[in-house]
Amino acid sequence: MEHFFRDLRYSLRTFRKSPGFTLTAIAALALGIGTNTAIFSVINTVLLKPVAAPDPGRIVVFSTTRPDGPPVGASPTRFNVARQMTNLFQDVSAYRYGTMNLTGVDSPEQVQMGQVSEAYFRLFGLSAARGRTFTPQEDLPNAGHFVVLSNEFWKRALAGDPHAIGKTISLSASPYVVVGILRPSVETETSLPIDVWVPFQIDPETADQNHYFEAAGRVKPGVTPGMIQPQLDRAANAFRVKYPGVSTMPAGATFVAEPIENTVARNIRPSLWVLAGAVSFVLLIACANVGNLLLVRAVARQREIAIRTAVGASRGRIIRQLLTESLALSLAGGALGLVCGIAGIRALLALNPGNIPRIGVNGAAVGADWRVVAFTALISLATAILFGLIPALSASRVNRFGAGIRERKMRSLLVAGEMALALVLLIGSGLLIRTFLAMRAVDLGFNTHNILTMEISLTGDRYQKAAPLTELARSSIERIRAIPGVESAAAGCCMPLGPAPLGPFVIAGRAVNGTFHGRALMPAVSADYFNVFKIPIVRGRMFTERDGARAPAVTIISQALGKQFWPNADPIGQRISLGRTTQPNRVLMEIVGIARDVHDRTERASDPSFSTIYIPLAQNSDAFTAYMVHLPTLWMIRTRMEPHSLAPAIRNELQRAARGLPVTGIRSMDEIVARSTARQDFDMALMLIFGGAALLLAAIGIYGLMAFAVAQRRQEIGIRMALGAKAGDVRRMVVWQGMRLALIGIAIGVAASFGLTRLMTSLLYGVPSRDPVVFTMVPLLLGIVALFGVWLPAKRASRIDPIQAFRQ
């Protein structure tokens, strides 16, 4: 350690004497290490941090695999199957998150709600600071209304009333008895903190097959994975016999129980690992740059190292000194990179990361915990060895004969490697730019401009049936239409680019193989929905105010559904019913219109059109309404001016119609469309940053190499010019030597990109992973940058005065 600290002090003195070299090396390392730290901090928060629960490794999430689609979540019937498997699991709980309204106060507000089974609190380790959590009896149907409050909500809404237990608060116009208050700072896997918790109250004897929540449980001690799946397969077979014709349980489907860590960030995992691979390339380029700097610096230190050797220093002693210098540089770059990386990723996440799970509001949960600090320290140490070992070995050779040739070859190899890595990153960036352009070139099928959207949470007893919801929609739309500047208004469960119920349907008079003919999205909307979004009706008619609850049942279908099920016939006048053939009292609806397809800008590039069956809101069933209002009900208003300018007036009228319920989620449709591609935009922004950094480092690398080569060959170039070489000859010689390295690196990069870009397929939309435009334009761009990097040293070489070169 005494030798190490002596070497460290000497390193710091030498760095002070070479501030240009020191600042350049630290800046390059800070860029490489900082970008890696930034991405790792997100990976750490999203993928590596254990779920906030006791013994999270034994928590599993229940789902059903399907041979013809992605897994589906829990339904009441499947949840009952899971909680009956007491030999395998304990604390099996259903849960979902949404909103409720705090009513009965001067200023009603929307609060975040968790609807959970009584075992949820044990499963995720949430304990009550006051009172208790739910009992099994309170979690049964018709047991009453009970609520557990978060500590923060208790202090905010009830002023920390010490006698709150047993009191009643009004949620969505229904009285709820407060039975408990949780301890402070409860952590959940949701992006927003939960204010109130209410019991799920699932009927143990239900036959409800709707999938609208999640279910999880804890594997009992002593149970192994090999014991779980066979029993789940047997349970799936028994379920298929008990409930024949269930669309999500065809032959080949089965129940699974996955570790919760695998399900929390399933959709974002591929994107994060691609970004992690990209930033590792930036670090390698930075290492190559600093390695080149050290090789150049070793030439200037030949006399110093020779003196050290002459007075008795061994080669190992010299290598240790040089590696200590590399370590000091790397640690300084790592410390700066840690600070800049965390600050930079926080700033990017605050923009719009596209709903990345677990990062908190504006990326607040992403920070520098011990894993991030340890990662930065480890990567700094590895970087010091990576960029410092070869220059140290080269500079410490006692016999320097031929060392200059070896060092030149090594510097050339590093520059070619930089070019190859930079090309791979730039091609990845180019593909994401093309994805960005392809998404914006999609014709959505509706007009997004001058539309304002807002929502109200209608959970509670009042709006569980269709009639009160229909009356609220009618009265509120009348009020909104009377506002000057409003062109049309509609209400419903859904809007384009948003979630919508997906269910089976049956075509009347047609033989069916199974229990239904197909599946479609089924938004329930009011009459003016198509006018608000300017969705053309290509055949038939729109909904009207006459399509009420007592009128004949009608529907409008999308073009895609019409082409699929009536390829050679006219769907107008045909009748369909929602649900399966096994469901009683199905209502036949006449198809009165065909609407233009609405498209989606998401990663589902294979088929952006979705078959849709539009249902008049006034003809919605009570059962569907009870299911629908668990999500906020939407109001959509087309205006004749900038939509946000009318937001206060519209909100006030809507609030009056809804008897003071809070109105939230006020956004323009243009904002919603921008949000729909936020994840892809975030990936593109990061890749552009990484690609730009790689391009800059590669340009600096090739410029530095050629500038040093010209300085070393000054006498040789002077002799060439004295013997008759012209300035253009010298310039072409230097340019060709530099461009030869660049072209070799570009060729290697193109070959590597052909394989590596296949890993980006899940991030692309409407662009092949081997897009010819990108694979042509990006090498050309990098070649131009490289040419600029070698042109300046070549121009300087062509101006060398032979007389001055001889004098030196």
C-alpha positions in Angstrom: 0.0 0.0 0.0 2.9 2.3 0.7 4.2 1.8 -2.9 0.6 2.2 -4.2 0.1 5.6 -2.5 3.6 6.7 -3.6 2.6 5.8 -7.2 -0.7 7.6 -6.8 0.9 10.8 -5.6 3.4 10.6 -8.5 0.5 10.0 -10.9 -1.4 13.1 -9.7 1.8 15.2 -10.1 2.2 14.1 -13.7 -1.5 14.7 -14.4 -1.1 18.3 -13.2 1.7 18.8 -15.6 -0.4 17.6 -18.5 -3.8 19.2 -18.0 -4.8 18.8 -21.7 -4.2 15.0 -21.7 -5.8 14.6 -18.2 -9.0 16.5 -19.0 -9.4 14.8 -22.4 -8.9 11.3 -20.9 -11.3 12.0 -17.9 -13.9 13.5 -20.2 -13.9 10.4 -22.5 -14.0 8.0 -19.6 -16.8 10.0 -17.8 -18.8 9.8 -21.0 -18.4 6.1 -21.4 -18.8 5.2 -17.7 -21.6 7.8 -17.2 -23.8 6.4 -20.0 -23.3 2.9 -18.6 -24.1 4.0 -15.1 -27.3 5.8 -16.3 -28.7 2.7 -18.1 -27.6 0.4 -15.2 -29.5 2.6 -12.7 -32.7 2.0 -14.7 -32.0 -1.7 -15.1 -31.3 -1.9 -11.4 -34.6 -0.2 -10.5 -36.7 -2.0 -13.0 -35.2 -5.5 -13.2 -32.8 -6.1 -10.3 -34.4 -4.6 -7.2 -36.4 -7.2 -5.5 -40.1 -6.7 -5.2 -41.0 -4.8 -2.0 -42.3 -7.9 -0.1 -41.1 -10.5 2.4 -39.1 -13.3 0.7 -39.9 -12.0 -2.8 -38.2 -15.0 -4.4 -41.2 -17.2 -3.5 -43.9 -14.9 -4.8 -45.5 -16.0 -8.1 -48.0 -14.5 -10.4 -50.8 -16.7 -11.9 -51.7 -16.6 -15.6 -52.9 -18.8 -18.4 -50.8 -19.6 -21.4 -52.4 -19.9 -24.8 -51.2 -21.5 -28.0 -52.7 -18.7 -30.1 -51.7 -15.5 -28.2 -50.0 -14.0 -25.2 -50.8 -15.2 -21.6 -53.9 -13.8 -20.0 -54.3 -12.7 -16.4 -56.7 -13.7 -13.7 -60.4 -14.1 -13.7 -62.6 -14.8 -10.7 -63.0 -18.5 -11.6 -59.2 -19.0 -12.1 -58.4 -17.0 -8.9 -60.6 -19.5 -7.0 -58.7 -22.4 -8.5 -55.4 -20.9 -7.3 -56.5 -20.2 -3.8 -57.9 -23.7 -3.4 -54.4 -25.2 -4.1 -53.4 -24.8 -0.4 -50.8 -27.6 -0.7 -48.7 -25.4 -3.0 -49.5 -21.8 -2.2 -50.4 -19.5 0.6 -51.6 -15.9 0.8 -53.1 -16.1 -2.6 -54.5 -12.7 -3.4 -56.3 -10.8 -6.2 -55.4 -7.2 -6.8 -55.9 -4.4 -9.2 -55.3 -0.6 -9.1 -57.6 2.2 -10.2 -59.3 5.3 -8.9 -62.2 6.3 -6.6 -63.7 9.6 -5.6 -63.5 11.0 -2.1 -67.0 12.5 -1.8 -69.0 14.0 1.1 -66.3 16.8 1.5 -66.2 20.4 0.4 -63.8 19.6 -2.5 -64.2 16.1 -3.8 -61.1 14.6 -5.2 -60.0 11.5 -7.1 -57.9 9.1 -5.1 -55.7 6.2 -6.1 -57.4 2.9 -5.1 -56.1 -0.6 -4.6 -58.8 -3.3 -4.7 -57.3 -6.4 -3.0 -58.1 -9.7 -1.3 -57.5 -9.9 2.4 -54.3 -11.9 1.9 -52.7 -9.1 -0.1 -51.3 -7.4 3.0 -49.6 -10.5 4.3 -48.3 -11.4 0.8 -46.6 -8.0 0.3 -45.7 -7.3 3.9 -48.0 -4.3 4.4 -48.8 -3.9 8.1 -51.2 -1.6 9.9 -49.9 1.2 12.2 -53.4 1.6 13.6 -56.3 -0.7 13.5 -56.0 -3.8 11.2 -56.3 -4.9 7.6 -59.3 -6.9 6.2 -60.6 -10.1 7.6 -61.6 -13.1 5.5 -65.3 -12.4 6.3 -65.0 -8.8 5.1 -63.6 -10.1 1.8 -66.9 -12.0 0.9 -69.6 -10.7 -1.4 -72.2 -8.3 0.3 -70.1 -8.2 3.5 -70.2 -4.4 3.4 -67.9 -1.5 2.6 -64.6 -1.3 4.4 -61.4 0.6 3.7 -57.8 0.7 4.8 -56.1 4.1 4.5 -52.5 4.8 3.6 -50.7 6.8 6.2 -50.2 9.8 3.9 -53.9 9.9 2.9 -54.9 9.7 6.6 -52.8 12.7 7.4 -53.9 14.6 4.3 -57.6 13.9 4.2 -58.4 13.2 7.8 -55.8 15.5 9.4 -54.2 12.6 11.2 -57.3 12.0 13.3 -56.3 9.6 16.1 -59.9 8.4 16.4 -60.3 7.6 12.6 -60.6 3.8 13.2 -64.3 2.9 13.0 -65.4 6.2 11.4 -67.0 6.4 8.0 -65.7 8.2 4.9 -67.6 8.6 1.6 -65.9 7.0 -1.4 -67.8 7.3 -4.7 -70.9 8.3 -2.8 -70.9 5.1 -0.7 -70.0 4.9 3.0 -66.9 3.0 3.9 -65.9 2.1 7.4 -62.2 2.7 8.2 -60.7 -0.4 9.7 -57.0 0.4 9.5 -54.2 2.8 8.7 -51.0 1.4 7.1 -47.6 2.3 8.4 -45.8 5.2 6.6 -44.0 5.0 3.3 -45.6 1.8 2.0 -43.9 0.6 -1.2 -46.0 -1.0 -4.0 -45.2 -1.9 -7.6 -47.5 0.7 -9.0 -46.3 4.0 -10.5 -48.6 6.1 -8.3 -48.9 5.8 -4.5 -52.1 4.1 -3.3 -54.4 6.2 -1.1 -57.1 3.8 -0.1 -57.5 0.0 -0.1 -60.9 -1.7 -0.5 -61.7 -5.5 -0.3 -62.1 -7.4 -3.6 -65.0 -9.6 -2.3 -64.8 -12.3 -5.0 -67.5 -14.9 -4.8 -66.0 -18.4 -4.1 -68.8 -19.9 -6.3 -68.7 -17.5 -9.2 -68.6 -18.5 -12.8 -67.3 -15.1 -14.0 -64.7 -15.6 -16.7 -63.7 -11.9 -17.3 -60.0 -11.2 -17.0 -59.6 -7.8 -15.3 -57.1 -8.2 -12.5 -53.9 -9.9 -11.3 -53.4 -12.7 -8.9 -50.3 -13.7 -7.0 -49.4 -16.0 -4.1 -46.5 -17.3 -2.1 -45.0 -20.7 -2.7 -45.2 -22.7 0.5 -41.9 -23.8 2.1 -40.6 -27.1 0.8 -42.5 -26.8 -2.5 -40.2 -27.0 -5.6 -40.9 -25.8 -9.2 -41.0 -29.4 -10.3 -44.0 -30.0 -8.0 -46.0 -27.0 -9.1 -46.4 -27.3 -12.9 -47.8 -30.9 -13.0 -50.5 -29.9 -10.5 -51.3 -26.7 -12.4 -51.7 -28.8 -15.6 -54.1 -31.1 -13.9 -56.0 -28.1 -12.6 -56.2 -26.7 -16.1 -57.6 -29.9 -17.5 -60.3 -30.0 -14.7 -61.1 -26.3 -15.4 -61.6 -27.1 -19.1 -64.0 -29.8 -18.2 -65.9 -27.7 -15.7 -66.2 -24.7 -18.0 -66.3 -26.0 -21.6 -66.1 -23.5 -24.4 -64.0 -20.8 -22.6 -62.1 -19.1 -25.3 -58.9 -18.6 -23.3 -58.7 -22.3 -22.4 -58.4 -24.2 -25.7 -56.5 -27.4 -26.1 -52.8 -26.6 -25.3 -53.6 -23.8 -22.8 -52.6 -24.3 -19.2 -52.1 -22.5 -15.9 -48.7 -21.2 -15.0 -47.2 -19.6 -11.9 -44.2 -17.3 -12.8 -41.9 -15.6 -10.4 -43.1 -12.0 -9.9 -39.7 -10.6 -11.0 -40.3 -12.1 -14.5 -43.7 -10.4 -14.9 -43.1 -7.0 -13.5 -41.2 -5.6 -16.4 -41.8 -8.2 -19.1 -42.5 -5.7 -21.9 -39.6 -3.4 -21.2 -36.9 -6.0 -20.5 -35.7 -6.5 -24.2 -35.5 -2.7 -24.7 -33.4 -2.2 -21.6 -30.9 -5.0 -22.5 -30.5 -3.6 -26.0 -29.7 -0.2 -24.5 -27.3 -1.8 -22.1 -25.5 -3.4 -25.0 -25.4 -0.1 -26.8 -23.8 1.8 -23.9 -21.2 -0.9 -23.5 -20.1 0.0 -27.1 -19.7 3.6 -26.0 -17.5 2.5 -23.1 -15.3 0.4 -25.4 -14.9 3.3 -27.8 -13.9 5.6 -24.9 -11.4 2.9 -23.7 -9.9 2.7 -27.2 -9.6 6.5 -27.2 -7.9 6.7 -23.9 -5.7 3.7 -24.8 -4.5 5.6 -27.9 -3.8 8.6 -25.7 -1.7 6.5 -23.4 0.2 4.9 -26.3 1.0 8.4 -27.7 2.0 9.6 -24.2 4.3 6.6 -23.8 6.4 7.8 -26.7 7.0 11.1 -25.0 7.9 9.3 -21.7 10.6 7.0 -23.3 13.5 8.9 -21.6 11.8 8.8 -18.2 11.1 5.1 -18.4 14.7 4.4 -19.6 16.1 6.3 -16.6 13.8 4.4 -14.2 15.1 1.1 -15.7 18.7 2.3 -15.6 18.5 3.1 -11.9 17.1 -0.4 -11.1 13.3 -0.4 -11.6 12.0 -3.7 -12.7 9.5 -4.1 -15.6 6.8 -5.1 -13.1 7.5 -2.0 -11.0 7.0 0.2 -14.1 3.8 -1.6 -15.2 2.4 -1.1 -11.7 3.2 2.7 -11.8 1.5 3.0 -15.2 -1.5 1.0 -14.2 -1.9 3.2 -11.1 -2.0 6.2 -13.4 -4.7 4.4 -15.5 -6.7 3.5 -12.3 -6.5 7.2 -11.1 -7.8 8.4 -14.4 -10.6 5.7 -14.4 -11.7 6.5 -10.9 -11.9 10.2 -11.6 -13.9 9.5 -14.8 -16.1 7.0 -12.9 -16.9 9.6 -10.1 -17.7 12.2 -12.6 -19.7 9.7 -14.7 -21.7 8.6 -11.7 -22.9 12.1 -10.9 -23.5 13.0 -14.6 -25.1 9.7 -15.4 -27.7 9.8 -12.6 -28.5 13.4 -13.2 -28.7 12.8 -17.0 -31.0 9.8 -16.8 -33.2 11.6 -14.3 -33.6 14.5 -16.7 -34.4 12.1 -19.6 -36.9 10.1 -17.5 -38.6 13.3 -16.5 -39.5 14.1 -20.1 -41.6 11.0 -21.0 -40.1 7.6 -20.8 -43.2 5.8 -22.0 -44.6 4.3 -18.7 -41.5 2.3 -17.7 -42.6 0.3 -14.6 -41.2 0.9 -11.1 -39.2 4.1 -11.9 -41.7 6.3 -9.9 -43.0 9.7 -10.9 -40.6 11.4 -13.3 -38.0 8.7 -12.5 -37.9 9.6 -8.8 -37.2 5.9 -7.9 -34.0 5.8 -10.0 -31.0 6.7 -7.9 -27.5 5.7 -6.9 -28.0 2.9 -4.3 -25.2 0.5 -3.4 -25.7 -1.6 -6.5 -25.2 1.4 -8.8 -22.2 2.6 -6.8 -20.7 -0.9 -6.8 -21.3 -1.2 -10.6 -19.6 2.1 -11.3 -16.6 1.2 -9.1 -16.3 -2.2 -10.8 -16.7 -0.9 -14.3 -14.1 1.8 -13.5 -11.6 -0.8 -12.3 -12.3 -3.0 -15.4 -11.9 0.1 -17.6 -8.6 0.9 -16.0 -7.3 -2.5 -16.8 -8.9 -2.6 -20.3 -7.4 0.7 -21.6 -4.2 0.8 -19.4 -2.7 -2.7 -19.6 -1.6 -2.7 -23.3 0.0 0.8 -23.1 1.7 -0.2 -19.8 3.1 -3.4 -21.3 4.3 -1.6 -24.4 5.9 1.3 -22.6 7.7 -0.9 -20.0 9.7 -2.9 -22.5 13.4 -2.6 -21.8 14.3 -3.3 -25.5 12.4 -0.7 -27.5 13.7 -2.0 -30.9 10.6 -2.4 -33.1 8.3 -1.0 -30.4 7.3 2.0 -32.5 6.0 -0.3 -35.3 4.1 -2.4 -32.7 2.6 0.7 -31.1 1.6 2.1 -34.5 -0.2 -1.2 -35.3 -1.9 -1.2 -32.0 -3.1 2.4 -32.4 -4.4 1.6 -35.9 -6.2 -1.5 -34.6 -7.8 0.6 -31.8 -9.0 3.2 -34.3 -10.4 0.6 -36.6 -12.3 -0.9 -33.7 -13.7 2.5 -32.7 -15.0 3.0 -36.2 -16.6 -0.5 -36.2 -18.3 0.0 -32.8 -19.5 3.5 -33.8 -21.0 2.2 -37.0 -23.0 -0.5 -35.0 -24.4 2.2 -32.7 -25.2 4.6 -35.5 -27.0 1.9 -37.5 -29.1 1.1 -34.4 -29.9 4.8 -34.0 -30.7 5.0 -37.7 -33.2 2.1 -37.4 -34.9 3.8 -34.5 -35.1 7.1 -36.4 -36.7 5.2 -39.3 -39.1 3.7 -36.7 -39.9 7.2 -35.5 -40.7 8.3 -39.0 -42.7 5.2 -39.9 -44.9 5.6 -36.8 -45.7 9.2 -37.8 -46.4 8.2 -41.3 -49.2 5.8 -40.2 -52.7 7.1 -41.1 -54.5 6.7 -37.8 -57.9 6.7 -39.4 -59.2 9.6 -37.4 -58.5 13.3 -36.9 -56.6 14.1 -33.8 -56.6 17.9 -33.9 -58.8 20.2 -31.7 -60.0 17.3 -29.5 -60.0 17.6 -25.7 -60.4 14.5 -23.4 -61.2 14.3 -19.8 -62.4 11.5 -17.4 -64.4 10.8 -14.3 -64.1 7.8 -12.0 -67.6 6.4 -11.7 -66.8 3.5 -9.3 -69.4 3.0 -6.6 -73.0 1.8 -6.3 -74.7 4.6 -8.3 -73.3 3.9 -11.7 -73.2 0.1 -11.7 -76.2 0.0 -14.1 -76.6 1.3 -17.6 -79.5 3.8 -17.0 -77.7 6.2 -14.6 -74.5 6.2 -16.8 -76.6 6.9 -19.9 -78.4 9.7 -18.2 -75.1 11.3 -17.0 -73.7 11.1 -20.5 -76.8 12.7 -22.1 -77.1 15.6 -19.6 -73.4 16.3 -19.6 -73.1 16.3 -23.4 -76.1 18.7 -23.6 -74.3 21.1 -21.2 -71.0 20.8 -23.1 -72.5 21.4 -26.5 -74.0 24.7 -25.3 -70.5 26.1 -24.6 -69.5 28.5 -27.4 -66.6 27.0 -29.4 -67.6 23.3 -28.9 -68.4 21.5 -32.2 -69.4 18.1 -30.9 -69.0 15.9 -27.8 -69.2 12.2 -26.9 -68.8 9.9 -23.9 -67.9 6.3 -23.5 -65.5 3.7 -22.1 -62.8 4.1 -24.7 -61.2 6.2 -27.3 -58.8 5.4 -30.3 -55.3 4.4 -29.2 -56.6 3.5 -25.7 -57.6 0.2 -24.1 -61.0 -1.4 -24.9 -62.8 -4.5 -23.8 -62.0 -7.5 -26.0 -64.6 -10.2 -26.3 -66.1 -13.0 -28.4 -69.1 -12.6 -30.7 -71.5 -14.9 -32.7 -72.9 -14.3 -36.1 -76.6 -15.1 -36.4 -77.6 -17.9 -38.8 -74.0 -19.1 -39.3 -72.7 -22.5 -38.1 -70.0 -22.1 -35.4 -67.1 -24.4 -34.7 -66.9 -24.0 -31.0 -68.7 -21.4 -29.0 -68.1 -18.2 -31.0 -67.0 -17.0 -34.4 -64.4 -14.4 -33.5 -63.1 -11.8 -31.1 -63.2 -8.0 -31.4 -62.7 -4.8 -29.4 -66.0 -3.7 -28.1 -66.1 0.0 -27.1 -69.3 1.5 -25.9 -69.7 5.1 -27.1 -72.4 7.7 -27.4 -73.9 8.9 -30.7 -71.5 11.7 -31.7 -68.3 9.6 -31.2 -67.6 9.3 -34.9 -68.2 13.0 -35.4 -65.8 13.9 -32.7 -63.0 11.9 -34.2 -64.1 12.3 -37.8 -64.1 8.6 -38.4 -65.8 8.1 -41.7 -68.7 5.7 -42.0 -67.9 4.0 -45.3 -71.2 2.2 -45.5 -74.5 2.6 -43.7 -75.1 5.2 -41.0 -73.8 6.5 -37.7 -75.5 6.0 -34.3 -78.2 8.6 -33.5 -80.0 9.7 -30.3 -82.9 7.4 -31.3 -80.6 4.3 -30.7 -81.7 4.2 -27.1 -82.3 1.5 -24.5 -85.8 0.7 -25.9 -84.9 0.9 -29.6 -83.8 -2.1 -31.6 -80.2 -3.1 -30.8 -77.7 -1.9 -33.4 -74.0 -1.9 -33.9 -71.3 -0.5 -36.2 -68.4 -2.6 -37.2 -64.9 -1.8 -38.5 -63.8 -2.4 -42.1 -61.3 -5.1 -41.0 -64.1 -7.1 -39.3 -66.4 -6.8 -42.3 -63.6 -8.0 -44.7 -62.7 -10.9 -42.4 -66.2 -12.3 -41.9 -68.1 -11.1 -45.0 -65.5 -11.1 -47.7 -68.0 -11.6 -50.5 -71.2 -10.2 -48.9 -72.6 -7.0 -47.5 -72.5 -6.9 -43.7 -75.1 -4.2 -43.5 -78.3 -5.8 -42.1 -76.6 -8.8 -40.7 -77.1 -9.7 -37.0 -74.5 -10.5 -34.4 -74.6 -11.1 -30.6 -71.9 -10.5 -28.0 -70.6 -13.4 -26.0 -70.5 -17.2 -26.6 -73.2 -19.5 -27.7 -73.2 -20.9 -24.2 -74.3 -17.6 -22.7 -78.1 -17.2 -22.1 -80.1 -14.2 -23.1 -77.8 -13.0 -25.8 -79.1 -9.9 -27.6 -79.0 -9.8 -31.4 -77.7 -6.5 -32.8 -78.2 -5.4 -36.4 -75.1 -4.0 -38.2 -76.2 -0.6 -39.4 -72.8 0.9 -40.4 -69.2 0.1 -41.3 -66.6 2.5 -39.9 -63.1 3.1 -41.3 -60.4 1.2 -39.5 -58.5 2.9 -36.7 -54.8 2.2 -36.6 -52.4 2.0 -33.7 -48.8 3.2 -33.4 -47.3 0.6 -31.2 -44.8 -2.2 -31.4 -47.6 -4.4 -32.8 -46.3 -3.8 -36.3 -47.6 -7.0 -37.8 -51.3 -5.9 -37.8 -52.0 -2.4 -36.6 -55.7 -2.7 -37.6 -58.0 -4.1 -34.9 -61.4 -5.5 -35.6 -64.0 -3.5 -33.7 -67.6 -3.7 -32.8 -69.0 -0.4 -31.6 -71.9 -0.5 -29.2 -74.3 2.4 -28.5 -73.7 3.6 -24.9 -77.5 3.8 -24.3 -77.9 0.1 -25.3 -75.1 -1.1 -23.0 -76.1 -4.0 -20.7 -76.0 -3.6 -16.9 -73.3 -6.3 -16.6 -71.1 -4.7 -19.2 -71.6 -1.3 -17.5 -70.6 -2.7 -14.1 -67.4 -4.0 -15.7 -66.8 -0.9 -17.7 -66.9 1.7 -14.9 -64.1 0.1 -13.1 -62.0 2.2 -15.4 -62.6 6.0 -15.7 -65.4 7.0 -18.1 -64.2 9.3 -20.8 -65.6 12.5 -22.3 -64.3 13.6 -25.8 -65.0 17.0 -27.1 -64.1 18.5 -30.5 -63.6 22.3 -30.4 -63.4 25.1 -33.0 -60.3 26.5 -31.3 -57.3 25.4 -29.3 -58.9 22.8 -27.0 -57.2 23.6 -23.7 -58.6 27.2 -23.9 -62.1 25.7 -23.3 -61.0 23.2 -20.7 -62.1 25.2 -17.6 -65.6 25.8 -19.0 -66.1 22.2 -20.1 -64.8 20.8 -16.8 -67.2 23.0 -14.8 -70.2 21.9 -16.8 -69.2 18.3 -16.6 -68.7 18.6 -12.9 -72.2 20.1 -12.4 -73.7 17.2 -14.4 -71.8 14.7 -12.4 -72.9 16.3 -9.0 -69.5 17.6 -8.1 -67.4 14.5 -8.9 -63.8 15.4 -9.7 -62.8 15.7 -13.4 -59.2 14.5 -14.2 -57.0 13.5 -17.1 -57.5 16.6 -19.1 -55.4 16.1 -22.2 -55.7 16.9 -25.9 -55.8 14.1 -28.4 -52.5 15.3 -29.9 -50.9 14.8 -26.4 -52.4 11.3 -26.2 -51.1 10.4 -29.7 -47.6 11.6 -28.7 -47.8 9.6 -25.5 -48.7 6.4 -27.4 -45.2 6.4 -29.0 -43.3 7.7 -25.9 -41.5 4.4 -25.3 -40.1 4.3 -28.8 -39.3 8.0 -28.7 -37.4 7.5 -25.5 -35.4 4.5 -26.9 -34.6 6.6 -30.0 -33.4 9.6 -27.9 -31.1 7.4 -25.9 -29.7 5.7 -29.0 -29.2 9.0 -30.7 -27.2 10.2 -27.6 -25.1 7.0 -27.6 -24.6 7.1 -31.4 -23.6 10.8 -31.3 -21.1 10.1 -28.5 -19.7 7.2 -30.5 -19.4 9.3 -33.6 -17.6 12.1 -31.7 -15.2 9.8 -30.0 -14.5 7.9 -33.3 -13.8 11.2 -35.1 -11.5 12.4 -32.3 -9.8 9.0 -32.4 -9.0 9.0 -36.1 -8.0 12.7 -36.0 -5.7 12.1 -33.1 -4.1 9.1 -34.7 -3.4 10.9 -38.0 -2.2 14.1 -36.3 0.3 12.1 -34.2 1.4 10.1 -37.3 2.0 13.3 -39.2 4.0 14.8 -36.3 6.2 11.6 -36.1 6.8 11.5 -39.9 7.6 15.2 -40.2 11.2 14.6 -41.3 10.1 11.9 -43.7 7.5 14.1 -45.3 10.0 16.9 -45.6 12.4 14.6 -47.4 9.6 13.4 -49.8 8.8 17.0 -50.6 12.4 17.9 -51.1 12.8 15.1 -53.5 9.8 16.4 -55.6 6.6 15.2 -54.0 3.9 17.7 -54.4 1.5 18.9 -51.7 -1.4 17.0 -53.3 0.7 13.8 -53.3 1.4 14.1 -49.6 -2.2 15.0 -48.8 -3.5 12.0 -50.7 -1.0 9.7 -49.0 -2.1 10.8 -45.5 -5.8 10.7 -46.4 -5.5 7.2 -47.9 -3.7 5.9 -44.8 -6.4 7.3 -42.5 -9.3 6.3 -44.7 -8.0 2.8 -45.1 -8.3 2.3 -41.3 -11.8 3.9 -41.4 -13.0 1.7 -44.3 -11.7 -1.5 -42.5 -13.6 -0.5 -39.4 -16.7 0.4 -41.4 -16.6 -3.0 -43.2 -16.3 -4.8 -39.8 -19.1 -2.7 -38.4 -21.4 -3.5 -41.3 -20.8 -7.2 -40.9 -21.4 -7.1 -37.1 -24.5 -5.0 -37.6 -26.1 -7.6 -39.9 -26.2 -10.0 -36.9 -26.7 -7.6 -34.0 -29.6 -5.6 -35.4 -31.8 -8.7 -35.2 -31.8 -8.2 -31.5 -33.6 -4.9 -32.0 -36.6 -6.4 -33.9 -38.9 -5.9 -30.9 -38.1 -2.2 -30.8 -38.8 -1.5 -34.5 -42.0 -0.6 -36.3 -42.5 -0.9 -40.0 -38.7 -1.1 -40.6 -36.8 -4.4 -41.3 -33.8 -5.0 -39.0 -31.6 -4.9 -42.1 -33.1 -1.8 -43.7 -31.1 -1.0 -46.9 -31.6 2.8 -46.5 -29.9 2.7 -43.0 -27.2 0.3 -44.1 -26.3 2.6 -47.0 -26.6 6.0 -45.4 -25.0 5.4 -42.0 -21.7 4.0 -43.4 -21.6 6.9 -45.8 -22.1 9.4 -43.0 -19.4 7.8 -40.9 -17.1 7.7 -43.9 -17.6 11.5 -44.4 -16.9 12.2 -40.7 -13.8 10.0 -40.9 -12.7 11.9 -44.1 -13.0 15.2 -42.3 -11.0 13.8 -39.4 -8.1 12.8 -41.6 -8.3 15.8 -43.9 -7.1 18.3 -41.3 -3.9 16.4 -40.5 -3.4 15.7 -44.2 -3.7 19.4 -45.0 -1.2 20.2 -42.3 1.2 17.6 -43.7 1.0 19.1 -47.2 2.2 22.5 -45.8 5.4 21.2 -44.1 8.4 23.2 -45.1 11.3 20.8 -46.0 14.0 23.2 -44.6 12.3 23.5 -41.2 11.7 19.8 -41.1 15.5 19.2 -41.6 16.4 21.7 -39.0 14.3 19.9 -36.4 
